[in-house]
Amino acid sequence: MGPDRDPEEGVALLEIYSLGATLVIIDQIEKAAQVRLWQAELNDAYGMAVKMLGDADSLLTAVATAKRVAETLHASISCSVHHAPHSESWAGIQSELEYQPLIEQKVVFEPVSRSSFTHTTMNDEQKAIGLIETQGFTAVYAAVDAACKAADVEVVGKEKLGGGYITVIVRGDVAAVSAAVDAGREVAEQLGTVIATHVIARPSEGVLGLLP
């Protein structure tokens, strides 16, 4: 049992087949319901499994929100809610933190505090992150260069999902991030397959906690 889990809480399990869509869905869930991100892990199928904790009503709201947003994004999603998991089942639900050297990143992780993101000169309305998700490394590398040349943004990092799926993440004010993502997408479409692009304004705590 993780140190931050209340034994009375239930858990919502969400599996989403796109990192960009996953972050957008987490953002919308945390803005709609009193739940919190507990763990996330790559599923080896170009997606991510997300575990959210909360009370019964909040978890139902979270799942309803996730399904609605996933439909809007045309993202594949699988959800289940467990209001009172058996005490023994937590050992199967919780995963050990894991780093995969082959892809040089964590594949099972817990969100960490990103308070430094909020301690910038930008106000709440200006903070944003942008995501460019492609299948093909050449495309995403060219996209990030175009994004940085188009607007004043900072590269937060990149995440690999396997199968050539890779997402680059930038941050800055909303206008700059929007311009950067548009420029990056235009270049990426010429070199590879663009899976998705997203701009998240005022990202939630869980989203910030998953940033590289």
LOMIBA-9005 format. One record per atom (N, C-alpha, C): chain; x, y, z; atom name. Coordinates in pm, whole numbers, padded with zeros to 5 digits. Each point is the difference from the previous one (the first is absolute). Layout:
N
[r "A",[X,Y,Z],"CA"]
...
END
This chain:
212
[r "A",[00085,-00119,00000],"N"]
[r "A",[-00085,00119,00000],"CA"]
[r "A",[00087,00123,00000],"C"]
[r "A",[-00024,00094,-00097],"N"]
[r "A",[00079,00122,-00006],"CA"]
[r "A",[-00024,00087,00122],"C"]
[r "A",[00097,00079,00040],"N"]
[r "A",[-00012,00079,00121],"CA"]
[r "A",[-00107,00108,-00007],"C"]
[r "A",[-00044,00037,-00121],"N"]
[r "A",[-00097,00108,-00013],"CA"]
[r "A",[-00141,-00051,-00027],"C"]
[r "A",[-00026,-00129,00019],"N"]
[r "A",[-00133,-00054,-00030],"CA"]
[r "A",[-00079,-00023,00127],"C"]
[r "A",[-00120,00057,00004],"N"]
[r "A",[-00093,-00021,00110],"CA"]
[r "A",[-00069,-00135,-00021],"C"]
[r "A",[00000,-00087,00101],"N"]
[r "A",[-00063,-00132,-00016],"CA"]
[r "A",[-00148,00007,-00035],"C"]
[r "A",[-00065,00113,00029],"N"]
[r "A",[-00142,00014,-00029],"CA"]
[r "A",[-00025,00043,-00145],"C"]
[r "A",[00103,00037,-00072],"N"]
[r "A",[-00017,00048,-00136],"CA"]
[r "A",[-00018,-00116,-00098],"C"]
[r "A",[-00067,00030,-00110],"N"]
[r "A",[-00007,-00092,-00112],"CA"]
[r "A",[00098,00043,-00107],"C"]
[r "A",[00000,-00074,-00109],"N"]
[r "A",[00094,00030,-00107],"CA"]
[r "A",[-00069,-00011,-00135],"C"]
[r "A",[00032,00093,-00089],"N"]
[r "A",[-00044,-00006,-00139],"CA"]
[r "A",[00121,-00035,-00085],"C"]
[r "A",[-00018,-00097,-00087],"N"]
[r "A",[00108,-00045,-00088],"CA"]
[r "A",[-00035,00042,-00143],"C"]
[r "A",[00090,00074,-00061],"N"]
[r "A",[-00021,00050,-00136],"CA"]
[r "A",[00117,-00043,-00087],"C"]
[r "A",[-00027,-00055,-00115],"N"]
[r "A",[00105,-00037,-00094],"CA"]
[r "A",[-00027,00073,-00131],"C"]
[r "A",[00095,00084,-00039],"N"]
[r "A",[-00020,00091,-00113],"CA"]
[r "A",[00114,-00022,-00099],"C"]
[r "A",[-00034,-00007,-00128],"N"]
[r "A",[00100,-00036,-00100],"CA"]
[r "A",[00054,00122,-00074],"C"]
[r "A",[00057,00090,00079],"N"]
[r "A",[00069,00118,-00053],"CA"]
[r "A",[00048,00079,00121],"C"]
[r "A",[00127,00036,00004],"N"]
[r "A",[00050,00076,00114],"CA"]
[r "A",[-00062,00139,00003],"C"]
[r "A",[-00010,00063,-00116],"N"]
[r "A",[-00060,00133,-00004],"CA"]
[r "A",[-00143,-00002,00050],"C"]
[r "A",[-00079,-00096,-00047],"N"]
[r "A",[-00138,-00011,00045],"CA"]
[r "A",[-00006,-00030,00149],"C"]
[r "A",[00094,-00080,00049],"N"]
[r "A",[00003,-00032,00143],"CA"]
[r "A",[00016,00126,00084],"C"]
[r "A",[00092,00086,-00038],"N"]
[r "A",[00023,00122,00078],"CA"]
[r "A",[-00120,00094,-00008],"C"]
[r "A",[-00061,00011,-00117],"N"]
[r "A",[-00120,00084,-00013],"CA"]
[r "A",[-00112,-00055,00088],"C"]
[r "A",[-00018,-00131,00000],"N"]
[r "A",[-00107,-00061,00079],"CA"]
[r "A",[00026,00017,00150],"C"]
[r "A",[00123,-00021,00044],"N"]
[r "A",[00033,00022,00142],"CA"]
[r "A",[-00030,00144,00039],"C"]
[r "A",[00039,00093,-00085],"N"]
[r "A",[-00024,00143,00027],"CA"]
[r "A",[-00149,00027,00019],"C"]
[r "A",[-00083,-00051,-00091],"N"]
[r "A",[-00144,00026,00008],"CA"]
[r "A",[-00064,-00072,00119],"C"]
[r "A",[00048,-00120,00031],"N"]
[r "A",[-00053,-00073,00116],"CA"]
[r "A",[00027,00079,00128],"C"]
[r "A",[00123,00045,00019],"N"]
[r "A",[00035,00068,00125],"CA"]
[r "A",[-00068,00135,00012],"C"]
[r "A",[-00043,00057,-00111],"N"]
[r "A",[-00073,00126,00005],"CA"]
[r "A",[-00150,-00023,00020],"C"]
[r "A",[-00045,-00126,-00015],"N"]
[r "A",[-00143,-00031,00012],"CA"]
[r "A",[-00036,-00076,00126],"C"]
[r "A",[00097,-00069,00060],"N"]
[r "A",[-00032,-00089,00112],"CA"]
[r "A",[00109,00007,00107],"C"]
[r "A",[-00039,-00031,00123],"N"]
[r "A",[00094,-00001,00113],"CA"]
[r "A",[00070,-00135,00006],"C"]
[r "A",[00086,-00022,-00096],"N"]
[r "A",[00081,-00122,-00005],"CA"]
[r "A",[00145,00041,-00016],"C"]
[r "A",[00089,-00097,00020],"N"]
[r "A",[00141,00032,-00021],"CA"]
[r "A",[00071,-00115,-00067],"C"]
[r "A",[00099,00034,-00078],"N"]
[r "A",[00078,-00100,-00069],"CA"]
[r "A",[00089,-00074,00099],"C"]
[r "A",[-00002,-00133,-00005],"N"]
[r "A",[00078,-00082,00092],"CA"]
[r "A",[00120,-00062,-00070],"C"]
[r "A",[-00025,-00067,-00111],"N"]
[r "A",[00108,-00063,-00076],"CA"]
[r "A",[-00032,00004,-00149],"C"]
[r "A",[00104,-00015,-00080],"N"]
[r "A",[-00016,-00015,-00144],"CA"]
[r "A",[00107,-00095,-00050],"C"]
[r "A",[-00033,-00074,-00105],"N"]
[r "A",[00100,-00090,-00057],"CA"]
[r "A",[-00026,-00020,-00148],"C"]
[r "A",[00110,-00008,-00076],"N"]
[r "A",[-00012,-00029,-00142],"CA"]
[r "A",[-00049,-00143,-00018],"C"]
[r "A",[-00083,-00023,-00103],"N"]
[r "A",[-00062,-00132,-00016],"CA"]
[r "A",[00058,-00082,-00114],"C"]
[r "A",[00110,00047,-00061],"N"]
[r "A",[00064,-00072,-00111],"CA"]
[r "A",[-00089,-00008,-00123],"C"]
[r "A",[-00104,00079,-00005],"N"]
[r "A",[-00089,00002,-00117],"CA"]
[r "A",[-00027,00144,-00040],"C"]
[r "A",[00104,00082,00011],"N"]
[r "A",[-00006,00142,-00039],"CA"]
[r "A",[-00097,00080,00084],"C"]
[r "A",[-00020,-00044,00124],"N"]
[r "A",[-00092,00071,00087],"CA"]
[r "A",[00046,-00001,00144],"C"]
[r "A",[-00089,00043,00088],"N"]
[r "A",[00033,00013,00141],"CA"]
[r "A",[-00118,-00043,00086],"C"]
[r "A",[00029,-00073,00107],"N"]
[r "A",[-00101,-00035,00099],"CA"]
[r "A",[00012,00097,00116],"C"]
[r "A",[-00111,00061,00040],"N"]
[r "A",[-00002,00104,00101],"CA"]
[r "A",[-00089,-00045,00115],"C"]
[r "A",[00044,00024,00123],"N"]
[r "A",[-00075,-00039,00119],"CA"]
[r "A",[-00032,00126,00081],"C"]
[r "A",[-00129,00027,00019],"N"]
[r "A",[-00046,00117,00072],"CA"]
[r "A",[-00070,-00043,00128],"C"]
[r "A",[00022,00073,00108],"N"]
[r "A",[-00062,-00030,00129],"CA"]
[r "A",[-00105,00105,00035],"C"]
[r "A",[-00104,-00044,00074],"N"]
[r "A",[-00102,00093,00045],"CA"]
[r "A",[-00120,-00072,00056],"C"]
[r "A",[-00102,00078,00036],"N"]
[r "A",[-00122,-00062,00051],"CA"]
[r "A",[-00086,-00048,-00117],"C"]
[r "A",[-00106,-00073,00032],"N"]
[r "A",[-00080,-00066,-00103],"CA"]
[r "A",[-00057,00099,-00102],"C"]
[r "A",[-00065,00107,00046],"N"]
[r "A",[-00060,00095,-00092],"CA"]
[r "A",[00105,00068,-00087],"C"]
[r "A",[00113,00036,00059],"N"]
[r "A",[00104,00068,-00075],"CA"]
[r "A",[00059,-00090,-00107],"C"]
[r "A",[00016,-00129,00032],"N"]
[r "A",[00055,-00093,-00098],"CA"]
[r "A",[-00095,-00020,-00117],"C"]
[r "A",[-00130,-00004,00027],"N"]
[r "A",[-00098,-00013,-00108],"CA"]
[r "A",[00004,00124,-00090],"C"]
[r "A",[00012,00118,00062],"N"]
[r "A",[00012,00123,-00078],"CA"]
[r "A",[00128,-00003,-00084],"C"]
[r "A",[00107,-00049,00059],"N"]
[r "A",[00128,-00007,-00070],"CA"]
[r "A",[-00009,-00088,-00124],"C"]
[r "A",[-00062,-00116,00013],"N"]
[r "A",[-00010,-00092,-00112],"CA"]
[r "A",[-00093,00056,-00108],"C"]
[r "A",[-00110,00061,00040],"N"]
[r "A",[-00090,00061,-00098],"CA"]
[r "A",[00071,00110,-00077],"C"]
[r "A",[00079,00080,00071],"N"]
[r "A",[00077,00106,-00065],"CA"]
[r "A",[00102,-00059,-00095],"C"]
[r "A",[00070,-00106,00044],"N"]
[r "A",[00102,-00064,-00084],"CA"]
[r "A",[-00061,-00052,-00130],"C"]
[r "A",[-00115,-00065,00009],"N"]
[r "A",[-00063,-00054,-00120],"CA"]
[r "A",[-00043,00111,-00095],"C"]
[r "A",[-00054,00107,00057],"N"]
[r "A",[-00045,00112,-00084],"CA"]
[r "A",[00118,00065,-00072],"C"]
[r "A",[00108,00025,00072],"N"]
[r "A",[00116,00065,-00061],"CA"]
[r "A",[00065,-00093,-00103],"C"]
[r "A",[00010,-00129,00033],"N"]
[r "A",[00060,-00095,-00093],"CA"]
[r "A",[-00078,-00005,-00132],"C"]
[r "A",[-00132,00005,00010],"N"]
[r "A",[-00082,00000,-00121],"CA"]
[r "A",[00028,00124,-00084],"C"]
[r "A",[00013,00114,00068],"N"]
[r "A",[00029,00124,-00071],"CA"]
[r "A",[00134,-00007,-00071],"C"]
[r "A",[00099,-00065,00065],"N"]
[r "A",[00134,-00010,-00056],"CA"]
[r "A",[00016,-00119,-00094],"C"]
[r "A",[-00106,-00080,-00016],"N"]
[r "A",[00006,-00123,-00081],"CA"]
[r "A",[00111,-00092,00051],"C"]
[r "A",[00011,-00009,00132],"N"]
[r "A",[00101,-00084,00065],"CA"]
[r "A",[-00065,-00124,00057],"C"]
[r "A",[00066,-00113,-00013],"N"]
[r "A",[-00050,-00125,00057],"CA"]
[r "A",[00024,-00001,00150],"C"]
[r "A",[-00102,-00042,00077],"N"]
[r "A",[00011,00000,00145],"CA"]
[r "A",[-00075,-00119,00059],"C"]
[r "A",[00052,-00053,00108],"N"]
[r "A",[-00066,-00106,00077],"CA"]
[r "A",[-00002,00045,00146],"C"]
[r "A",[-00115,-00010,00066],"N"]
[r "A",[-00014,00053,00137],"CA"]
[r "A",[-00069,-00101,00091],"C"]
[r "A",[00035,00003,00127],"N"]
[r "A",[-00075,-00073,00101],"CA"]
[r "A",[00014,00073,00133],"C"]
[r "A",[-00103,-00014,00085],"N"]
[r "A",[00000,00063,00132],"CA"]
[r "A",[-00015,-00110,00105],"C"]
[r "A",[00081,00007,00103],"N"]
[r "A",[-00004,-00096,00110],"CA"]
[r "A",[-00016,00078,00130],"C"]
[r "A",[-00124,-00001,00053],"N"]
[r "A",[-00030,00083,00116],"CA"]
[r "A",[00061,-00053,00129],"C"]
[r "A",[00008,-00130,00012],"N"]
[r "A",[00054,-00058,00123],"CA"]
[r "A",[00083,-00123,-00034],"C"]
[r "A",[00117,00021,-00058],"N"]
[r "A",[00083,-00115,-00036],"CA"]
[r "A",[00035,-00085,00122],"C"]
[r "A",[00004,-00130,-00020],"N"]
[r "A",[00040,-00090,00107],"CA"]
[r "A",[00141,00035,00045],"C"]
[r "A",[00029,-00016,00127],"N"]
[r "A",[00131,00039,00053],"CA"]
[r "A",[00115,-00070,-00073],"C"]
[r "A",[-00024,-00124,-00043],"N"]
[r "A",[00106,-00073,-00070],"CA"]
[r "A",[00017,00049,-00144],"C"]
[r "A",[-00104,00057,-00057],"N"]
[r "A",[00008,00038,-00141],"CA"]
[r "A",[00092,00120,-00024],"C"]
[r "A",[00023,00081,00105],"N"]
[r "A",[00087,00116,-00018],"CA"]
[r "A",[00141,-00042,-00041],"C"]
[r "A",[00042,-00119,00045],"N"]
[r "A",[00133,-00047,-00037],"CA"]
[r "A",[00011,-00023,-00150],"C"]
[r "A",[-00112,-00029,-00066],"N"]
[r "A",[00000,-00017,-00144],"CA"]
[r "A",[-00024,00129,-00075],"C"]
[r "A",[-00074,00091,00061],"N"]
[r "A",[-00029,00127,-00065],"CA"]
[r "A",[00121,00092,00002],"C"]
[r "A",[00067,00005,00114],"N"]
[r "A",[00119,00084,00011],"CA"]
[r "A",[00118,-00067,-00068],"C"]
[r "A",[00079,00079,-00072],"N"]
[r "A",[00119,-00053,-00067],"CA"]
[r "A",[00125,00059,00063],"C"]
[r "A",[00106,-00077,-00001],"N"]
[r "A",[00128,00050,00048],"CA"]
[r "A",[00054,00103,-00099],"C"]
[r "A",[00061,00105,00051],"N"]
[r "A",[00061,00099,-00088],"CA"]
[r "A",[00106,-00068,-00085],"C"]
[r "A",[00004,00034,-00129],"N"]
[r "A",[00089,-00073,-00091],"CA"]
[r "A",[00061,00096,-00102],"C"]
[r "A",[00128,-00018,-00024],"N"]
[r "A",[00072,00075,-00104],"CA"]
[r "A",[00043,-00099,-00107],"C"]
[r "A",[-00027,00034,-00126],"N"]
[r "A",[00035,-00088,-00111],"CA"]
[r "A",[00120,00057,-00076],"C"]
[r "A",[00117,-00061,00016],"N"]
[r "A",[00120,00055,-00065],"CA"]
[r "A",[-00006,-00003,-00152],"C"]
[r "A",[-00076,-00093,-00057],"N"]
[r "A",[-00005,-00009,-00146],"CA"]
[r "A",[-00061,00125,-00064],"C"]
[r "A",[-00098,00059,00067],"N"]
[r "A",[-00059,00124,-00052],"CA"]
[r "A",[00042,00121,00083],"C"]
[r "A",[00087,-00023,00097],"N"]
[r "A",[00062,00107,00079],"CA"]
[r "A",[-00103,00087,00070],"C"]
[r "A",[-00098,-00061,00062],"N"]
[r "A",[-00097,00076,00077],"CA"]
[r "A",[-00078,-00093,00092],"C"]
[r "A",[-00072,00060,00093],"N"]
[r "A",[-00085,-00076,00089],"CA"]
[r "A",[-00120,-00055,-00077],"C"]
[r "A",[-00043,-00120,00038],"N"]
[r "A",[-00120,-00058,-00060],"CA"]
[r "A",[-00110,-00019,00103],"C"]
[r "A",[00034,00004,00128],"N"]
[r "A",[-00097,00004,00109],"CA"]
[r "A",[00044,00112,00093],"C"]
[r "A",[-00089,00093,00025],"N"]
[r "A",[00042,00115,00079],"CA"]
[r "A",[-00117,00061,00075],"C"]
[r "A",[00032,00078,00098],"N"]
[r "A",[-00097,00075,00078],"CA"]
[r "A",[00023,00149,-00025],"C"]
[r "A",[-00104,00081,00003],"N"]
[r "A",[00018,00143,-00024],"CA"]
[r "A",[00086,00064,00108],"C"]
[r "A",[00078,00098,-00039],"N"]
[r "A",[00084,00073,00095],"CA"]
[r "A",[-00041,00147,-00001],"C"]
[r "A",[00034,00070,00105],"N"]
[r "A",[-00035,00142,00010],"CA"]
[r "A",[00073,00080,-00106],"C"]
[r "A",[-00073,00085,-00070],"N"]
[r "A",[00060,00089,-00099],"CA"]
[r "A",[-00026,00145,00037],"C"]
[r "A",[00020,00033,00128],"N"]
[r "A",[-00031,00135,00046],"CA"]
[r "A",[00083,00105,-00073],"C"]
[r "A",[00117,-00040,-00051],"N"]
[r "A",[00085,00098,-00069],"CA"]
[r "A",[-00067,00053,-00125],"C"]
[r "A",[-00091,-00079,-00058],"N"]
[r "A",[-00071,00045,-00119],"CA"]
[r "A",[-00084,00123,00030],"C"]
[r "A",[-00057,00004,00120],"N"]
[r "A",[-00088,00110,00036],"CA"]
[r "A",[00076,00118,00059],"C"]
[r "A",[00128,-00018,00026],"N"]
[r "A",[00078,00109,00057],"CA"]
[r "A",[00077,00074,-00108],"C"]
[r "A",[-00070,00033,-00108],"N"]
[r "A",[00061,00075,-00109],"CA"]
[r "A",[-00066,00136,-00006],"C"]
[r "A",[00044,00081,-00096],"N"]
[r "A",[-00057,00134,-00014],"CA"]
[r "A",[-00134,-00003,-00073],"C"]
[r "A",[-00039,-00115,-00053],"N"]
[r "A",[-00127,-00010,-00070],"CA"]
[r "A",[-00116,-00010,00098],"C"]
[r "A",[-00112,00061,-00038],"N"]
[r "A",[-00118,-00015,00085],"CA"]
[r "A",[-00076,-00126,-00041],"C"]
[r "A",[-00106,-00033,00074],"N"]
[r "A",[-00070,-00126,-00022],"CA"]
[r "A",[-00059,-00010,-00140],"C"]
[r "A",[-00046,00113,-00056],"N"]
[r "A",[-00062,-00003,-00131],"CA"]
[r "A",[00104,-00024,-00110],"C"]
[r "A",[00127,00027,00027],"N"]
[r "A",[00102,-00012,-00102],"CA"]
[r "A",[00069,-00136,-00002],"C"]
[r "A",[-00002,-00071,00109],"N"]
[r "A",[00070,-00127,00005],"CA"]
[r "A",[-00066,-00102,-00092],"C"]
[r "A",[00081,-00071,-00073],"N"]
[r "A",[-00053,-00104,-00088],"CA"]
[r "A",[00111,-00098,-00034],"C"]
[r "A",[-00041,-00122,-00036],"N"]
[r "A",[00093,-00094,-00059],"CA"]
[r "A",[-00056,-00043,-00135],"C"]
[r "A",[00091,-00034,-00090],"N"]
[r "A",[-00040,-00047,-00132],"CA"]
[r "A",[00062,-00136,-00027],"C"]
[r "A",[-00074,-00085,-00071],"N"]
[r "A",[00046,-00136,-00029],"CA"]
[r "A",[-00007,-00025,-00149],"C"]
[r "A",[00108,-00055,-00053],"N"]
[r "A",[00003,-00044,-00140],"CA"]
[r "A",[00035,-00148,00003],"C"]
[r "A",[-00094,-00083,-00040],"N"]
[r "A",[00016,-00145,00007],"CA"]
[r "A",[00007,-00057,-00141],"C"]
[r "A",[00107,-00071,-00031],"N"]
[r "A",[00018,-00054,-00134],"CA"]
[r "A",[00037,-00147,00004],"C"]
[r "A",[-00009,-00064,-00115],"N"]
[r "A",[00063,-00131,-00017],"CA"]
[r "A",[00115,00023,-00097],"C"]
[r "A",[00118,00002,00054],"N"]
[r "A",[00118,00032,-00079],"CA"]
[r "A",[00085,00103,00070],"C"]
[r "A",[00125,-00036,00026],"N"]
[r "A",[00088,00088,00074],"CA"]
[r "A",[00042,00121,-00082],"C"]
[r "A",[00025,-00019,-00130],"N"]
[r "A",[00040,00112,-00084],"CA"]
[r "A",[-00105,00110,00003],"C"]
[r "A",[-00125,-00042,-00008],"N"]
[r "A",[-00110,00097,-00001],"CA"]
[r "A",[-00005,00081,00128],"C"]
[r "A",[00014,-00066,00116],"N"]
[r "A",[-00013,00073,00124],"CA"]
[r "A",[00122,00089,00026],"C"]
[r "A",[00119,-00045,-00043],"N"]
[r "A",[00118,00084,00017],"CA"]
[r "A",[-00010,00127,-00085],"C"]
[r "A",[-00049,-00015,-00124],"N"]
[r "A",[-00020,00117,-00084],"CA"]
[r "A",[-00110,00089,00056],"C"]
[r "A",[-00103,-00063,00058],"N"]
[r "A",[-00111,00077,00056],"CA"]
[r "A",[00045,00087,00117],"C"]
[r "A",[00082,-00055,00086],"N"]
[r "A",[00042,00078,00117],"CA"]
[r "A",[00089,00116,-00042],"C"]
[r "A",[00081,-00018,-00104],"N"]
[r "A",[00082,00111,-00048],"CA"]
[r "A",[-00088,00110,-00058],"C"]
[r "A",[-00100,-00041,-00079],"N"]
[r "A",[-00091,00100,-00057],"CA"]
[r "A",[-00079,00071,00109],"C"]
[r "A",[-00041,-00074,00101],"N"]
[r "A",[-00077,00059,00110],"CA"]
[r "A",[00082,00106,00072],"C"]
[r "A",[00125,-00031,00029],"N"]
[r "A",[00085,00094,00074],"CA"]
[r "A",[00035,00122,-00084],"C"]
[r "A",[00006,-00016,-00130],"N"]
[r "A",[00029,00114,-00088],"CA"]
[r "A",[-00123,00088,-00020],"C"]
[r "A",[-00118,-00058,00019],"N"]
[r "A",[-00123,00074,-00026],"CA"]
[r "A",[-00044,00086,00118],"C"]
[r "A",[00039,-00039,00122],"N"]
[r "A",[-00050,00072,00119],"CA"]
[r "A",[00095,-00021,00117],"C"]
[r "A",[-00018,00084,00100],"N"]
[r "A",[00084,-00004,00120],"CA"]
[r "A",[-00054,-00107,00095],"C"]
[r "A",[00046,-00123,-00019],"N"]
[r "A",[-00043,-00111,00085],"CA"]
[r "A",[00123,-00074,00051],"C"]
[r "A",[-00021,-00075,00106],"N"]
[r "A",[00105,-00083,00060],"CA"]
[r "A",[-00037,-00147,-00020],"C"]
[r "A",[00097,-00079,-00042],"N"]
[r "A",[-00023,-00143,-00015],"CA"]
[r "A",[00009,-00066,00137],"C"]
[r "A",[-00109,-00062,00043],"N"]
[r "A",[-00004,-00068,00129],"CA"]
[r "A",[00066,-00137,-00010],"C"]
[r "A",[-00023,-00070,-00110],"N"]
[r "A",[00060,-00131,-00018],"CA"]
[r "A",[-00074,-00078,-00106],"C"]
[r "A",[00033,-00127,-00010],"N"]
[r "A",[-00069,-00087,-00095],"CA"]
[r "A",[-00023,-00136,00066],"C"]
[r "A",[-00106,-00065,-00044],"N"]
[r "A",[-00037,-00132,00052],"CA"]
[r "A",[-00015,-00096,-00116],"C"]
[r "A",[00053,-00121,00014],"N"]
[r "A",[-00011,-00103,-00103],"CA"]
[r "A",[-00094,-00110,00048],"C"]
[r "A",[-00090,-00042,-00089],"N"]
[r "A",[-00098,-00103,00034],"CA"]
[r "A",[00031,-00133,-00066],"C"]
[r "A",[00105,-00006,-00080],"N"]
[r "A",[00029,-00121,-00076],"CA"]
[r "A",[-00063,00007,-00137],"C"]
[r "A",[00047,-00086,-00090],"N"]
[r "A",[-00057,-00002,-00135],"CA"]
[r "A",[00023,00127,-00078],"C"]
[r "A",[00099,00078,00039],"N"]
[r "A",[00026,00126,-00067],"CA"]
[r "A",[-00088,00114,00044],"C"]
[r "A",[-00090,-00026,00097],"N"]
[r "A",[-00087,00106,00050],"CA"]
[r "A",[00078,00085,00100],"C"]
[r "A",[-00001,00130,-00022],"N"]
[r "A",[00076,00090,00086],"CA"]
[r "A",[-00074,00132,00012],"C"]
[r "A",[00003,00057,00119],"N"]
[r "A",[-00068,00128,00027],"CA"]
[r "A",[00100,00100,00055],"C"]
[r "A",[00003,00118,-00058],"N"]
[r "A",[00084,00107,00052],"CA"]
[r "A",[-00092,00102,00068],"C"]
[r "A",[00047,00054,00111],"N"]
[r "A",[-00082,00089,00082],"CA"]
[r "A",[00071,00133,00016],"C"]
[r "A",[-00072,00109,-00026],"N"]
[r "A",[00053,00136,00017],"CA"]
[r "A",[-00089,00077,00096],"C"]
[r "A",[00053,00108,00055],"N"]
[r "A",[-00081,00083,00087],"CA"]
[r "A",[00030,00148,-00024],"C"]
[r "A",[-00094,00083,00041],"N"]
[r "A",[00013,00144,-00017],"CA"]
[r "A",[-00136,00063,00019],"C"]
[r "A",[-00018,00123,-00049],"N"]
[r "A",[-00134,00057,00010],"CA"]
[r "A",[-00089,-00059,-00109],"C"]
[r "A",[-00129,00017,00014],"N"]
[r "A",[-00095,-00069,-00087],"CA"]
[r "A",[00023,00035,-00146],"C"]
[r "A",[00018,00127,-00031],"N"]
[r "A",[00018,00041,-00139],"CA"]
[r "A",[00126,-00061,-00060],"C"]
[r "A",[00109,00004,00077],"N"]
[r "A",[00127,-00055,-00050],"CA"]
[r "A",[-00010,-00150,-00021],"C"]
[r "A",[-00059,-00070,00096],"N"]
[r "A",[-00012,-00146,-00011],"CA"]
[r "A",[-00089,-00036,-00119],"C"]
[r "A",[-00108,00072,-00019],"N"]
[r "A",[-00089,-00028,-00113],"CA"]
[r "A",[00073,00019,-00133],"C"]
[r "A",[00075,00109,-00009],"N"]
[r "A",[00075,00025,-00124],"CA"]
[r "A",[00108,-00105,-00022],"C"]
[r "A",[00066,-00039,00107],"N"]
[r "A",[00107,-00100,-00010],"CA"]
[r "A",[-00057,-00135,-00044],"C"]
[r "A",[-00111,-00042,00060],"N"]
[r "A",[-00060,-00129,-00035],"CA"]
[r "A",[-00048,00000,-00145],"C"]
[r "A",[-00060,00110,-00044],"N"]
[r "A",[-00046,00009,-00139],"CA"]
[r "A",[00118,-00014,-00097],"C"]
[r "A",[00109,00070,00030],"N"]
[r "A",[00118,-00006,-00086],"CA"]
[r "A",[00062,-00139,00001],"C"]
[r "A",[00007,-00059,00118],"N"]
[r "A",[00056,-00135,00010],"CA"]
[r "A",[-00083,-00102,-00074],"C"]
[r "A",[-00129,00010,00010],"N"]
[r "A",[-00088,-00096,-00069],"CA"]
[r "A",[00017,00010,-00151],"C"]
[r "A",[00007,00122,-00051],"N"]
[r "A",[00012,00020,-00144],"CA"]
[r "A",[00125,-00069,-00055],"C"]
[r "A",[00111,00013,00071],"N"]
[r "A",[00124,-00064,-00043],"CA"]
[r "A",[-00007,-00151,00017],"C"]
[r "A",[-00054,-00046,00112],"N"]
[r "A",[-00006,-00143,00027],"CA"]
[r "A",[-00085,-00073,-00104],"C"]
[r "A",[-00106,00063,-00047],"N"]
[r "A",[-00087,-00064,-00098],"CA"]
[r "A",[00072,-00027,-00132],"C"]
[r "A",[00107,00072,-00026],"N"]
[r "A",[00075,-00019,-00123],"CA"]
[r "A",[00101,-00114,00010],"C"]
[r "A",[00028,-00046,00123],"N"]
[r "A",[00108,-00096,00020],"CA"]
[r "A",[-00045,-00133,00061],"C"]
[r "A",[-00116,-00004,00061],"N"]
[r "A",[-00044,-00122,00067],"CA"]
[r "A",[-00149,00006,00028],"C"]
[r "A",[-00043,-00084,00089],"N"]
[r "A",[-00142,-00007,00038],"CA"]
[r "A",[-00022,00077,00128],"C"]
[r "A",[-00085,00101,-00006],"N"]
[r "A",[-00036,00076,00121],"CA"]
[r "A",[-00118,-00071,00067],"C"]
[r "A",[00023,-00046,00122],"N"]
[r "A",[-00106,-00066,00075],"CA"]
[r "A",[-00097,00102,00058],"C"]
[r "A",[00054,00105,00060],"N"]
[r "A",[-00086,00103,00059],"CA"]
[r "A",[00085,00119,00042],"C"]
[r "A",[-00063,00114,00010],"N"]
[r "A",[00061,00119,00062],"CA"]
[r "A",[-00103,00059,00096],"C"]
[r "A",[00049,00051,00112],"N"]
[r "A",[-00090,00056,00101],"CA"]
[r "A",[00065,00121,00067],"C"]
[r "A",[-00083,00091,00044],"N"]
[r "A",[00043,00111,00086],"CA"]
[r "A",[-00085,-00007,00126],"C"]
[r "A",[00064,-00004,00116],"N"]
[r "A",[-00071,-00005,00128],"CA"]
[r "A",[00031,00127,00077],"C"]
[r "A",[-00101,00084,00016],"N"]
[r "A",[00017,00124,00077],"CA"]
[r "A",[-00020,-00029,00149],"C"]
[r "A",[00081,00062,00083],"N"]
[r "A",[-00008,-00018,00145],"CA"]
[r "A",[-00009,-00148,00036],"C"]
[r "A",[00101,-00081,-00038],"N"]
[r "A",[-00006,-00144,00026],"CA"]
[r "A",[-00018,-00034,00146],"C"]
[r "A",[-00073,-00107,00025],"N"]
[r "A",[-00029,-00043,00137],"CA"]
[r "A",[00123,-00054,00068],"C"]
[r "A",[-00010,-00021,00131],"N"]
[r "A",[00113,-00048,00079],"CA"]
[r "A",[00047,-00137,-00047],"C"]
[r "A",[-00094,-00088,-00034],"N"]
[r "A",[00037,-00131,-00045],"CA"]
[r "A",[00076,00002,-00130],"C"]
[r "A",[-00041,00086,-00092],"N"]
[r "A",[00071,00014,-00127],"CA"]
[r "A",[00142,00050,00024],"C"]
[r "A",[00012,00103,00082],"N"]
[r "A",[00134,00051,00031],"CA"]
[r "A",[00086,-00107,00065],"C"]
[r "A",[-00061,-00085,00082],"N"]
[r "A",[00074,-00104,00069],"CA"]
[r "A",[00051,-00109,-00090],"C"]
[r "A",[-00056,-00010,-00123],"N"]
[r "A",[00045,-00102,-00094],"CA"]
[r "A",[00100,00052,-00103],"C"]
[r "A",[00024,00130,00002],"N"]
[r "A",[00094,00055,-00098],"CA"]
[r "A",[00139,-00058,00023],"C"]
[r "A",[00075,-00021,-00109],"N"]
[r "A",[00136,-00055,00017],"CA"]
[r "A",[00085,00088,00088],"C"]
END
